[in-house]
Amino acid sequence: MLNIYPIHAFKDNYIWMIHNQNYAVIVDPGIATPVIEYLELKKLHLSAILITHHHNDHTGGNKALLKSFDVPVYGPRNEFIPSMTHPLNEGDHVNLKEISLNLTVLDTPGHTQGHIAYFASNPMNMVFCGDTLFSCGCGRIFEGSPQQMYQSLQKLSQLPDDTLIYCTHEYTLDNIRFARTVDPKNSKLAELEIAARKLRNENIPTIPTTLMLEKAVNPFLRCDQQAVIDHVKNHSKQVLTGPLNTFTALREWKNNF
Ligand SMILES: [Zn+2]
């Protein structure tokens, strides 16, 4: 039985711990202390660290964790990751024997140049996508181009509809506020707002989301939908020549929202 547990860190980060009864793998440990506390609480042995990209709020705990645990550190080949032992890129596989989990690596540049995501199809479809796809939003484009980010999101949207999306920030309510401006008549989005508000009032994470839901509500996955195109066009006062153009203007709008 595999559990996937969100460890809260900093203001709004989730460090995902994937574990069975004895072993745990940690995704993007920006800080070690809450990870070590949870390992001790559950009497778990850490067996690997997975990193999606180089930002400190995703990697800052590596050194301290490695002082206590001698484990491999998987991460993007094209970025500097502290103590990385297994550099990865598109199509590589990570076989985590201790927790019986096989992951496939996807290159998802845009937020950073070398950003990767980890997809598993067993025991269920799930992806650990770092700061690429968020619930109702997407990551800021710090190092890559809008085209790279657009293509990365398109790649993630090709995964099976029931894929659980494990992103690394609780940005959902803020993202919904923006999405409602862009796509005000979307009834699924209105429903999500009510559901997400209820969860957050009880301090329950809105993550994971599913790809199917995101395709229905996330404006960054809906740049081919007329309602989104019309609102972006109105706001940007630009002639939009296609989905990438719409995406670029939409991301720009969100940056200044
Ligand atoms: Zn980041």
Boltz pocket constraint, residues with backbone or C-beta under 6 A from the ligand:
constraints:
  - pocket:
      binder: B
      contacts: [[A, 53], [A, 55], [A, 111], [A, 131]]
      max_distance: 6.0
